[in-house]
Amino acid sequence: MCAVREKAATSIQILVLLIPVIFAFMGFAVDLGRLYMARAELKTAANAMALAAASELIGTATATDAATTAYVLSVTEANGVANKYDFGGLTIGETNGTLAGELPAPEFYETVSAALESGESPGSQAAGADTARHVRVTVSAEAPLTFWKILPFLTGQNATLRSEAIAGVSAPLCTACGIESVAVAPLDETDTTDFGFIPGTRYTLGYNCQGNGAPGPLVGTTQRIPYLLANKYNENDLVFTDQNTQTFRIGGAGLPANSTSTLACLQVNAVESGWAETTALTCQNVRVPGQVLGFMCGLATRFVSGIPNGCDNITSIDTAGGAYQPDADIEDRETYEEYTGNRRRVITVAVVDALGSGEAMTVLGFRQFLLEPNINTTELDATDTGGRFAALYIGSRMPLRGGSIAGCSIATGPGKVVLHR
């Protein structure tokens, strides 16, 4: 009997001794899991902040200011959706009396390699807002410890977590999606950087016509550049069946998303043809097809709200254009760096080997222009009988909404925002 009692007493003593160990392991499991979760939430937030900031790096003098604003908005309640951590209860970068957080200003770089290097010095960051193409963000925050706090040596302590993300503009896209279906021929095919277009120069883009007597350039521009609309007619669109309405949408906001990539994108080395039923008219007729008028009306919505003058007869224009708002900056700009808008005025066009309404046009690359209002106005004339509009050549400054870098070999062209790390 005595031996049994001694064993029972020993078991109880061992159990009493093991209780702290058991609680320690429980605390280790629970708190470690919570720390991993908080760390993952911080990483998700850092990624979102970096992508939001990088999307504003469009090569203007205010680009980094806009990027910093977007960076902060992604973790505040200002837009109604904030990136938080610890079960969504703590705002990143704020201190609630118990836990502290830090949200340093983002750092901007011209190259991916500079952004990826650790311990960057200020001298290796972007020299100016217009040259910034990549951003690095760092966030740190304290995470609470629950069970470990019962242990004397951990009482009152929190764990500090840190996360970093780098995002920026990708390599040139071989497939560009959501762009305008405008095709222009190069001024110089041997120039693989700008195709003969001069950065900072104003051109008149005018609809292609045949024969002599082509409309001249608009006032304030250097020369007229003929263009065609690549054929992206979607015959399966049950809402907007009219071609003029479809080109209006493209002029207003670029190619709409579609499960068929050939309708939503253009691709380098792909063969395109001119829009159906828009064969170039003779120049002496001084008029453009209805599809081109629809496109011009779409462009005009980037400067004015509502229905632009002369566009009332486009089918379903109230429905198709109801969501379009003018750019935040509709002023005449001498240089692209002065532009302070929301990218509505930037168009991306396909550069093709040669223009031909009924002939094959091979895409060589993509380049960008900043739409300019007509002289002494803040509007674009949608009813110009030559389908003309003024545009400042800017090269490859603004990242695109979507596309792919695979499928070709090009050194220059617009990219898209990607997460580097």
Helices and strands as residue ranges (DSSP letters): H 2-54, H 63-73, E 84-85, E 90-91, E 101-102, E 107-109, H 112-116, G 122-124, G 129-131, E 134-143, G 147-150, G 152-154, E 159-169, E 175-177, E 182-184, E 202-207, E 224-229, H 243-253, H 261-264, E 265-267, E 271-272, G 283-285, H 290-300, H 317-321, G 336-338, E 346-352, E 361-372, E 389-395, E 402-404, E 417-419
